[in-house]
């Protein structure tokens, strides 16, 4: 996918071999191998892709993961969906738990989960008084579900369940020595708006890039510029952060994956400068 392919490219540039899983790995083989040829000419064997559908993880899926994770230094779970459905929660929690189980079984050193800033929004927090941080500030998954925000709730629950699985509390402190012993080191990335080039050829895919296209076409955010801001990161920087977490033994817990927060007036103004035909809303 969007983030996963950049993580793969970053790993190859740093001389790691990569095993990738996807429910559509076979159909993606050509363009991914084309990318490998550009990064590592003459050594296309450095990437191996396997078809595994993680949509409904069971013990069977865990066993399918074992040969992929065996002997691995780290595993990255970059999959995600913005579908506002209870099935999104089942997928994010179930797949991440299956990966953690297989990682523990195969003595993988580190698991890096791609989450989002949607898990870092406590109800009624005034961040002008108390700036948000990755240690203390958590969204309320039940409250998110009540208002139909299933995708943010999925990220929140994925993180809390993942920390629980490695014997840690929400502040990343060890609270269960039995579970913590032999568990992979867990790192969680919390980006918001992810922008930058898409490696996969064809129409924009993922979440952020299609949204920007929709804005440029006047189908989104066309009535008024929001009096608000959004945190942004370049997808290439996000990939570097993923790999840094795997490579640095001191890395653990959550990390805001952002450059800075930009007013929407500045973001949309930048789009206008890049695409003069774009009509700025009032």
ZAMARMAR-47158 format. One record per atom (N, C-alpha, C): x, y, z. Coordinates in steps of 0.1 Angstrom, whole numbers, padded with zeros to 4 digits, always signed. Each point is the difference from the previous one (the first is absolute). Layout:
ZAMARMAR-47158
XYZ...
end
This chain:
ZAMARMAR-47158
+0008-0012+0000-0008+0012+0000+0009+0013+0000-0007+0011+0003+0007+0013-0001+0011+0001+0010-0002-0002+0013+0011+0001+0010+0009-0012-0001-0006-0012-0002+0007-0013+0000+0011+0000-0011-0004+0005-0012+0010-0001-0011+0012+0010+0003-0003+0011+0007+0011+0009+0003+0009-0006+0011-0006-0007+0010+0008-0007+0010+0009-0011-0007-0006-0007-0010+0008-0010-0007+0011+0007-0007-0002+0011-0007+0011+0007-0007+0011+0004+0009-0004+0006+0012+0009+0004+0010+0009-0011+0005-0007-0012+0003+0007-0011+0004+0011-0005-0010-0004-0001-0013+0009-0004-0010+0012+0010-0001-0003+0013+0001+0011+0009-0001+0010-0001+0012-0005-0006+0011+0008-0002+0012+0005-0014+0001-0001-0007-0012+0006-0014-0002-0007-0011+0008-0012+0002+0003-0008-0011+0006-0007-0008-0011-0001-0013+0002-0009-0008-0009-0014+0001+0005-0010-0001-0008-0014+0002+0004-0009-0011-0004-0008-0005+0009-0011-0009-0003-0013+0008+0002-0008+0000-0010-0013+0008+0001-0012-0009-0001-0010+0003+0008-0013-0007-0001-0011+0010-0004-0009-0005-0008-0012+0008-0004-0010-0010-0005-0013+0005+0001-0010-0009-0006+0000+0000-0015+0008+0010-0006+0001+0001-0014+0015+0000-0004+0008-0008+0007+0015+0001-0003+0003-0005-0014-0007-0010-0005+0003-0005-0014-0003+0011-0010-0011+0007+0001-0003+0010-0010+0009+0012+0001+0007+0002+0012+0008+0011+0001+0015-0003-0003+0002-0012-0003+0014-0005-0002+0008+0008-0010-0007+0004-0011+0008+0006-0012+0005+0014+0004-0009+0008+0006+0004+0014+0003+0010+0001+0011-0002-0009+0010+0009-0001+0011+0014-0004-0004+0000-0010-0009+0013-0005-0005+0007+0010-0009-0008+0008-0007+0005+0011-0008+0007+0011+0009-0007+0002+0012+0006+0009+0010+0013-0005+0005+0001-0013+0003+0012-0007+0005+0011+0002-0010-0003-0002-0013+0011+0001-0010+0006+0014+0000-0008+0010+0003+0006+0014+0001+0008+0002+0012-0004-0006+0011+0007+0002+0013+0012-0009+0001-0002-0012-0005+0011-0011+0001+0002-0007-0013+0006+0006-0010+0001-0006-0013+0007-0013+0000-0006-0010-0007+0006-0013-0001-0002-0009+0012-0008+0004+0010-0001-0008+0011-0015+0000+0005-0009-0005-0010-0014+0000+0003-0004-0010+0011+0009-0009+0003-0003-0010+0010-0001+0005+0014+0003+0013+0002+0000+0006+0014-0014+0002+0005-0010-0002-0009-0014+0002+0005-0008-0013-0004-0007-0005+0010-0009-0011-0002-0014+0003+0005-0010-0002-0008-0014+0004+0003-0008-0013+0001-0009+0001+0010-0009-0011+0003-0015+0005+0001-0009-0008-0006-0014+0004+0001-0006-0006+0014-0003+0009+0009-0007-0004+0012-0011+0011+0003-0012-0005+0001-0011+0009+0003-0002+0001+0015+0003+0012+0005+0000+0002+0015-0014+0006+0004-0010+0000-0009-0013+0006+0004-0007-0007+0011+0002-0014+0001-0006-0007+0011+0010-0009+0007+0009+0006+0008+0011-0008+0005-0005-0011+0010+0005-0012-0002-0002-0012+0009+0013-0006+0002-0001-0011+0007+0012-0008+0003+0007-0005-0014-0009-0002-0010+0005-0004-0013+0009+0011-0006-0005+0013+0001+0008+0011-0005+0013+0002+0008-0001-0002+0013+0012+0001+0008+0011-0010-0005-0005-0013-0003+0010-0010-0005+0005+0004-0014-0008+0007-0008+0004+0004-0013+0011+0011+0001-0001+0008+0011+0010+0010+0002+0013-0005+0004+0000-0012+0007+0013-0005+0006+0011-0001-0010-0002-0006-0012+0012-0001-0009+0004+0013-0006-0008+0010+0000+0004+0013-0005+0008+0007+0011-0004-0001+0013+0006+0007+0011+0013-0007+0005+0001-0013-0003+0011-0008+0006+0013+0006-0005+0009+0003+0010+0013+0006-0003+0000+0014-0003-0011+0007+0001-0001+0014-0002+0005+0009+0011+0006+0011-0003+0005+0010+0010-0012+0008+0006-0009+0004-0009-0012+0008+0004-0011-0002-0010-0012+0004+0004-0012-0001-0008-0008+0013+0001-0004+0005-0012-0008+0012-0001-0014-0003-0004-0010+0005+0008-0014-0001-0004-0005+0013-0004+0000+0002-0014-0004+0013-0005-0014+0001-0006-0007-0012+0001-0013+0000-0006-0010+0008+0008-0010+0005-0007-0010+0008+0007-0012+0003-0009-0011+0004+0005-0011+0004-0008-0008+0011+0007-0006+0009-0007-0008+0011+0006-0015-0004-0001-0003-0012-0003-0014-0004-0001-0007+0001+0014-0010+0007+0001-0007+0003+0013-0010-0012+0003+0006-0011+0004-0008-0012+0002+0006-0008+0012-0008-0007+0007+0005-0009+0011+0011-0010-0005-0002-0004-0013+0010-0009-0006+0014+0006+0000+0001+0013-0001+0013+0007+0001+0007-0003+0013-0007+0000+0011+0005-0003+0013+0005-0015+0000-0008-0009-0005+0003-0014+0000+0013-0002-0008+0001+0006-0011+0012-0001-0008+0013+0005+0007-0001+0013+0004+0012+0006+0006+0005-0007+0012-0009-0003+0009+0004-0007+0013+0004-0015-0003-0008-0007-0008+0003-0014-0003+0013-0002-0007+0002+0008-0010+0013-0002-0008+0012+0004+0008-0001+0011+0008+0012+0004+0008+0003-0011+0011-0011-0006+0006+0002-0010+0010+0006-0012-0006-0004-0004-0012+0006-0012-0007+0014+0002-0003+0004+0013-0004+0014+0003-0003+0008-0001+0013-0005+0006+0011+0007-0001+0013+0002-0014+0005-0010-0008-0002+0001-0015+0004+0011-0007-0008+0000+0002-0013+0010-0006-0008+0014+0005+0002+0001+0014+0003+0012+0006+0003+0006-0006+0013-0008-0001+0010+0005-0006+0012+0005-0015-0002-0008-0007-0007+0003-0014-0003+0013-0002-0007+0003+0010-0009+0011-0001-0009+0012+0009+0004-0001+0005+0013+0011+0008+0006+0004+0012-0009-0010+0006-0006+0002+0013-0007+0003+0011+0010+0010+0008-0003+0004+0010+0010-0009+0011+0001-0007+0005-0010-0007+0012+0001-0013-0001-0009-0011+0006+0005-0012+0001-0008-0003+0015-0001-0002+0005-0012-0003+0015-0002-0014+0000-0006-0010+0007+0007-0013+0001-0004-0003+0015-0006-0006+0001-0011-0004+0013-0006-0014+0003+0005-0001+0009+0009-0013+0004+0005-0003+0014-0005-0006+0009+0008-0003+0014-0004-0001+0009+0012-0001+0013-0002-0002+0009+0010-0014-0001+0006-0009-0007-0007-0014-0002+0005-0001-0007+0013+0011-0007+0004+0000-0007+0013+0005+0009+0012+0003+0013-0003+0007+0008+0009-0008+0012+0005-0014-0001-0001-0009+0011+0002-0009-0002+0012+0005+0003+0013-0009-0002+0011-0012+0009+0000-0012-0004+0004-0011+0008+0000+0002+0013+0009-0004+0011-0005+0001+0013+0007+0014+0005+0004+0010-0006-0007+0014+0005+0003+0001+0014-0007+0005+0010+0008+0003+0013-0006+0015+0000-0002+0004-0003-0013+0014-0001-0002+0008+0013-0001-0008+0011+0001+0007+0013+0002+0005+0002+0014-0006-0008+0009+0005+0001+0014+0009-0012+0003-0004-0012-0005+0008-0012+0002+0004-0006-0013+0012+0003-0005+0003-0006-0013+0000-0015+0000-0005-0005-0011-0001-0015-0002+0014-0006+0000+0001-0012+0006+0012-0008-0001-0004-0015-0002+0010-0008-0004-0003-0014-0004-0001-0009+0012+0004+0005+0012+0000-0009+0012-0014+0000+0006-0005+0012+0003-0012+0001+0008-0013+0001-0007+0000+0004-0013-0013+0004-0006-0005-0010-0010-0012-0005+0004-0007-0011-0008-0014+0004-0003-0005-0004-0011-0014+0002-0004-0008-0010+0008-0013+0002+0001-0010-0009+0006-0006-0008-0011+0004-0013-0001-0005-0008-0011-0016-0001+0000-0005-0002+0012-0015-0001+0002-0007+0012-0005+0006+0012+0003-0007+0012-0005+0002+0002-0015+0011-0005-0005+0002+0001-0015-0010-0009-0007-0002-0012+0006-0010-0010-0006-0014+0006+0000-0004+0006+0011-0013+0006+0002-0004+0010-0011+0010+0007-0005-0003+0010-0010+0004-0005-0014+0003-0013-0001+0002-0006-0013+0014+0002-0006+0010+0004+0009+0014+0001-0004+0007-0013+0002-0004-0010-0009+0006-0013+0002+0015-0001-0003+0004+0008-0010+0014-0001-0004+0009+0005+0011-0002+0012+0005+0008+0005+0012-0001-0010+0011-0012-0005+0003-0002-0009+0011+0009-0013-0002+0000-0004-0013+0008-0012-0003+0015+0002+0003+0005+0012-0003+0014+0003+0003+0002+0001+0015-0009+0006+0007+0001+0001+0015+0000-0014+0006-0009-0008-0004-0001-0014+0006+0012-0009-0005+0005+0002-0012+0011-0007-0005+0012+0003+0009+0002+0012+0004+0012+0004+0008-0002-0005+0014-0011+0002+0006-0002-0004+0014+0001-0016+0001-0006-0007-0009+0001-0015+0000+0014-0004-0002+0007+0007-0009+0014-0004-0003+0009+0002+0012-0001+0011+0007+0008+0002+0012-0004-0010+0011-0012-0003+0001-0004-0011+0009+0006-0013-0003+0001-0003-0013+0006-0013-0004+0014-0001+0003+0007+0011+0001+0015-0001+0003+0002+0004+0015-0011+0000+0008+0001+0001+0015+0003+0014+0004-0005+0010-0007+0002+0014+0003-0013+0008+0002+0000+0011+0007-0011+0008+0002+0000+0011-0011-0010+0009+0001-0001+0011-0010+0012+0010+0001+0007+0000+0011+0012+0008+0000+0013-0007-0003-0002-0012-0006+0011-0009-0005+0009-0005+0011-0006-0001+0012+0007-0006+0012-0003-0015+0001+0010-0008+0003-0003-0014+0002-0008-0003+0012-0012-0006-0002-0009-0003+0011-0003-0015+0002+0005-0008-0010-0002-0014+0000+0013-0006-0005+0009-0004+0010+0013-0006-0003-0001-0012-0009-0010-0008+0002-0002-0013-0007-0002+0003-0015-0009+0010-0003-0002+0003-0014+0011+0008-0006+0007+0008+0008+0011+0009-0005+0012-0009-0004+0002-0011+0007+0011-0008-0002-0001-0007-0014+0009+0002-0008+0000-0007-0013-0008+0007-0011-0007+0012+0004-0008+0007-0009+0009+0009-0009-0005+0002-0012+0008+0009-0009-0001+0014+0005+0010+0008-0003+0000+0014+0004-0011+0007-0009-0009+0007+0006-0012+0006-0007+0002+0015-0002-0001+0004-0013+0000+0015-0003-0012+0003-0008-0006+0012+0003-0012+0004-0007+0001+0014-0006-0003+0001-0013+0001+0013-0007-0014+0006+0000+0000+0013+0003-0012+0008+0001+0000+0012-0010-0001-0002-0013-0001+0011-0009-0014+0005-0002-0002+0012-0006-0013+0005-0003-0001+0000-0016+0002+0012-0006-0001+0001-0014+0013-0004-0006+0000-0010-0008+0012-0005-0007+0000+0004-0014+0010+0007-0005+0001+0005-0014+0013-0004-0006+0001+0001-0013+0012-0004-0007-0003-0009-0012+0010-0004-0008-0002-0008-0012-0005-0014+0003-0009-0005-0009-0005-0013+0001+0009-0009-0009+0006-0011+0005+0009-0008-0008-0008-0009-0009-0012-0005+0004-0008-0009-0008-0005+0008-0012+0001-0005-0012-0005+0007-0012-0015+0000+0000-0006+0010-0007-0014+0000-0002-0007+0011+0008-0013-0001+0002-0007+0010+0008+0004+0000+0014-0002+0012+0007+0003+0001+0014-0007-0010+0008+0007-0006+0010-0006-0010+0009+0004+0004+0014-0005-0008+0009+0002+0003+0014-0011+0010+0005+0004+0009+0009-0009+0009+0006+0003+0015-0003+0012+0004+0003+0004+0014-0001+0000+0005-0014+0007-0007-0009+0001+0005-0013-0013+0001-0008-0009-0010+0001-0013+0002-0006-0008+0012+0006+0002+0002+0013-0007+0012+0006+0005+0013-0006+0013+0001-0002+0005+0012-0005-0005+0002-0015-0001-0011-0007-0005+0001-0014-0015+0005+0001-0007-0005+0009-0014+0004+0002-0001+0015+0003+0009+0005+0009+0000+0014+0003+0003+0008-0013+0010-0004-0007+0004+0007-0013-0012+0000-0010-0008-0010+0000-0011-0001-0009-0012+0008+0005+0000+0005+0012-0011+0007+0006-0011-0009+0006+0003-0012+0002-0009-0010+0005+0000-0001+0016+0011+0005+0005+0002+0000+0015+0005+0014+0004-0005+0004+0012+0005+0013+0006-0001+0012-0009-0012+0000-0007-0001+0011-0010-0009+0012+0005-0007-0002+0011-0009+0011+0004+0007+0011+0008+0010-0004+0008+0007+0010+0008+0013-0006+0005+0011+0008+0001+0012-0005+0006-0002-0001+0015+0003-0012+0005-0003-0002+0015+0010+0008+0008-0006+0006+0011+0008+0008+0010+0007-0010+0009+0009-0008-0006+0006-0011+0008+0014-0003-0007+0007-0010+0006+0013-0004-0006+0001-0015+0000+0010-0005-0007+0002-0014-0001+0015-0003+0000+0004-0011+0006+0014-0004+0001+0003-0008-0013+0011+0002-0005+0004-0006-0013+0014-0006+0001+0002-0011-0008+0013-0006-0002+0001-0005-0014+0013+0001-0005+0003-0006-0013+0001-0015+0001-0006-0007-0009+0000-0015+0001+0014-0006+0000+0009+0007-0006+0014-0005+0001+0006+0002+0013-0003+0011+0007+0005+0001+0014-0007-0010+0009-0013-0003-0002-0007-0010+0008+0007-0013-0002+0003-0004-0012+0007-0013-0002+0013+0000+0007+0008+0011+0000+0013+0000+0007-0003-0002+0015-0010+0006+0006-0003-0002+0014-0003-0014+0003-0008-0007-0009-0003-0014+0002+0013-0008+0001+0009+0002-0009+0012-0008+0000+0009+0004+0011+0001+0013+0004+0008+0004+0012-0005-0007+0012-0013-0002+0002-0006-0007+0012+0005-0014+0000+0001-0007-0012+0004-0014+0000+0015-0001+0003+0008+0010-0005+0014-0001+0001+0006+0005+0013-0007+0009+0007+0005+0005+0013-0006-0008+0012+0008-0007+0007-0004-0008+0010-0007+0007+0012+0003+0013+0001-0006+0008+0011-0015+0005-0004-0004-0002-0012-0013+0005-0004-0011-0009+0005-0010+0005+0006-0011-0007+0006-0012+0009+0003-0012-0006-0002-0012+0008+0002-0005+0008-0011-0008+0011+0003-0006+0008-0011+0009+0012-0004-0001+0004-0012+0007+0011-0005-0009+0008-0010-0002+0013+0004-0007+0009-0010+0008+0001-0012-0006-0003-0012+0007+0000-0013-0004+0012-0008+0004+0011+0004-0004+0013-0006+0012+0009-0002-0001+0009-0009+0009+0011-0002-0004+0011+0009-0011+0007-0003-0006+0010+0008-0015+0002-0004-0007+0008+0008-0014+0002-0003-0001+0013-0008-0007-0001-0012-0002+0011-0009-0014+0005+0000-0003+0013+0000-0014+0005-0002-0005-0005-0013-0013-0003-0001-0005-0005-0013+0001+0011-0010+0000+0013+0004+0001+0011-0010+0014-0001-0007+0010-0004+0008+0013-0002-0006+0001-0013-0009-0006-0010+0005+0000-0013-0008-0007+0002-0014-0012+0006+0001-0008+0002-0013+0007+0011-0008+0006+0010+0006+0008+0010-0007+0011-0006-0008+0007-0010+0006+0011-0007-0007-0006-0008-0012-0012-0006+0002-0006-0007-0011-0002+0010-0012-0005+0012+0003-0003+0010-0010+0013+0004-0007+0011+0001+0007+0012+0004-0007+0005-0012-0009-0002-0012+0005+0005-0011-0008-0009-0003-0012-0013+0003+0002-0011-0003-0011-0008+0013-0001+0005+0009-0009-0007+0013-0001-0015-0001-0004-0004-0011-0007-0014-0002-0004-0009-0003+0012+0006-0004+0012-0008-0003+0012-0007+0013+0005-0012-0001+0003-0008+0011+0006+0000+0000+0015+0006+0010+0006+0000+0000+0015-0014+0003+0005-0005-0007+0010-0012+0004+0006+0001+0012+0008-0011+0007+0004+0001+0012+0008+0005-0003+0014
end
